[in-house]
Amino acid sequence: MDELFKRALKFVLKWEGGYVNNPDDKGGATNKGITQNTYNAWLKSLGLQSRDVRNITQQEVEQIYYTNYWLKAGCNKMSPIFAVLAFDTAVNMGLARVNQFLKAAQWKYPDKFIEARRAKYEEFAKYGNQKIFLKGWLNRLNALALEIQKL
């Protein structure tokens, strides 16, 4: 795992925190941003029994993020700025959103990527009880915009 991935992961983990099982969060139980379903699927792929995501190890977190998000989003083939943007987006919003936002950014304008993500958050906030997450989502996005300026 390269230094850029480690830097991007450090940023992600600042926002993902520890164990959470908020009934309003559509992702369900998560620990360090890894959902119970993602953890179960990863363990199963290794021929292991399911375990409570509360007990996930740091090594497992790193392996899941590297394999299921960094590599699957193609971050290893991107410029550092887009790699960090894409990785955080994949973790926070899913892999499908990465391509949507890359297209909006014409694969070269980080600001357009960020604005497309901001617009999607605002759209999410219009539905049901998701508005309670908007401030946190936007704080994360603003911090991400500052983070990529350091690259």
Contacts in CASP RR format, 6 or more apart in sequence:
PFRMAT RR
TARGET T0000
AUTHOR 0000-0000-0000
METHOD contacts of the structure
MODEL  1
MDELFKRALKFVLKWEGGYVNNPDDKGGATNKGITQNTYNAWLKSLGLQS
RDVRNITQQEVEQIYYTNYWLKAGCNKMSPIFAVLAFDTAVNMGLARVNQ
FLKAAQWKYPDKFIEARRAKYEEFAKYGNQKIFLKGWLNRLNALALEIQK
L
1 62 0 8 1.000
1 66 0 8 1.000
2 76 0 8 1.000
4 80 0 8 1.000
4 83 0 8 1.000
4 84 0 8 1.000
5 66 0 8 1.000
5 70 0 8 1.000
5 75 0 8 1.000
5 76 0 8 1.000
5 87 0 8 1.000
7 84 0 8 1.000
8 70 0 8 1.000
8 75 0 8 1.000
8 83 0 8 1.000
8 84 0 8 1.000
8 87 0 8 1.000
8 88 0 8 1.000
9 62 0 8 1.000
9 65 0 8 1.000
9 66 0 8 1.000
9 87 0 8 1.000
11 84 0 8 1.000
11 88 0 8 1.000
11 143 0 8 1.000
11 144 0 8 1.000
11 147 0 8 1.000
12 33 0 8 1.000
12 65 0 8 1.000
12 87 0 8 1.000
12 88 0 8 1.000
12 91 0 8 1.000
12 92 0 8 1.000
13 32 0 8 1.000
13 61 0 8 1.000
14 143 0 8 1.000
15 88 0 8 1.000
15 92 0 8 1.000
15 140 0 8 1.000
15 143 0 8 1.000
16 30 0 8 1.000
16 32 0 8 1.000
16 33 0 8 1.000
16 91 0 8 1.000
17 32 0 8 1.000
17 33 0 8 1.000
18 30 0 8 1.000
18 31 0 8 1.000
18 32 0 8 1.000
18 33 0 8 1.000
19 29 0 8 1.000
19 30 0 8 1.000
19 31 0 8 1.000
19 53 0 8 1.000
19 54 0 8 1.000
20 29 0 8 1.000
20 30 0 8 1.000
20 31 0 8 1.000
21 28 0 8 1.000
21 29 0 8 1.000
21 30 0 8 1.000
22 28 0 8 1.000
24 129 0 8 1.000
24 130 0 8 1.000
24 132 0 8 1.000
24 133 0 8 1.000
25 133 0 8 1.000
26 130 0 8 1.000
27 35 0 8 1.000
27 37 0 8 1.000
28 35 0 8 1.000
28 36 0 8 1.000
29 35 0 8 1.000
29 36 0 8 1.000
29 53 0 8 1.000
29 54 0 8 1.000
30 36 0 8 1.000
30 53 0 8 1.000
31 39 0 8 1.000
31 53 0 8 1.000
31 54 0 8 1.000
31 56 0 8 1.000
31 61 0 8 1.000
32 56 0 8 1.000
32 61 0 8 1.000
33 91 0 8 1.000
34 53 0 8 1.000
34 56 0 8 1.000
34 60 0 8 1.000
34 61 0 8 1.000
34 64 0 8 1.000
34 65 0 8 1.000
35 53 0 8 1.000
36 52 0 8 1.000
36 53 0 8 1.000
38 64 0 8 1.000
38 68 0 8 1.000
39 50 0 8 1.000
39 51 0 8 1.000
39 53 0 8 1.000
39 56 0 8 1.000
39 60 0 8 1.000
39 64 0 8 1.000
40 50 0 8 1.000
42 60 0 8 1.000
42 63 0 8 1.000
42 64 0 8 1.000
42 68 0 8 1.000
43 49 0 8 1.000
43 50 0 8 1.000
43 51 0 8 1.000
44 50 0 8 1.000
65 87 0 8 1.000
65 91 0 8 1.000
69 75 0 8 1.000
69 87 0 8 1.000
69 90 0 8 1.000
69 91 0 8 1.000
69 95 0 8 1.000
70 76 0 8 1.000
70 83 0 8 1.000
70 87 0 8 1.000
70 90 0 8 1.000
72 90 0 8 1.000
72 95 0 8 1.000
73 86 0 8 1.000
73 87 0 8 1.000
73 89 0 8 1.000
73 90 0 8 1.000
73 95 0 8 1.000
73 98 0 8 1.000
74 83 0 8 1.000
74 86 0 8 1.000
75 82 0 8 1.000
75 83 0 8 1.000
75 84 0 8 1.000
75 86 0 8 1.000
75 87 0 8 1.000
75 90 0 8 1.000
76 83 0 8 1.000
78 86 0 8 1.000
80 151 0 8 1.000
81 110 0 8 1.000
81 148 0 8 1.000
81 151 0 8 1.000
82 102 0 8 1.000
82 105 0 8 1.000
82 107 0 8 1.000
82 110 0 8 1.000
82 113 0 8 1.000
84 144 0 8 1.000
84 147 0 8 1.000
84 148 0 8 1.000
84 151 0 8 1.000
85 101 0 8 1.000
85 110 0 8 1.000
85 113 0 8 1.000
85 114 0 8 1.000
85 144 0 8 1.000
85 148 0 8 1.000
86 98 0 8 1.000
86 101 0 8 1.000
86 102 0 8 1.000
88 140 0 8 1.000
88 144 0 8 1.000
89 97 0 8 1.000
89 98 0 8 1.000
89 101 0 8 1.000
89 113 0 8 1.000
89 117 0 8 1.000
90 97 0 8 1.000
90 98 0 8 1.000
92 137 0 8 1.000
92 140 0 8 1.000
93 117 0 8 1.000
93 120 0 8 1.000
97 117 0 8 1.000
97 120 0 8 1.000
100 116 0 8 1.000
100 120 0 8 1.000
101 113 0 8 1.000
101 116 0 8 1.000
101 117 0 8 1.000
101 120 0 8 1.000
102 113 0 8 1.000
104 112 0 8 1.000
104 113 0 8 1.000
104 115 0 8 1.000
104 116 0 8 1.000
105 111 0 8 1.000
105 112 0 8 1.000
105 113 0 8 1.000
105 116 0 8 1.000
106 112 0 8 1.000
110 148 0 8 1.000
114 141 0 8 1.000
114 144 0 8 1.000
114 145 0 8 1.000
117 141 0 8 1.000
118 138 0 8 1.000
118 141 0 8 1.000
121 134 0 8 1.000
121 137 0 8 1.000
121 138 0 8 1.000
121 141 0 8 1.000
122 134 0 8 1.000
124 130 0 8 1.000
124 133 0 8 1.000
124 134 0 8 1.000
124 137 0 8 1.000
125 131 0 8 1.000
125 133 0 8 1.000
125 134 0 8 1.000
125 137 0 8 1.000
END
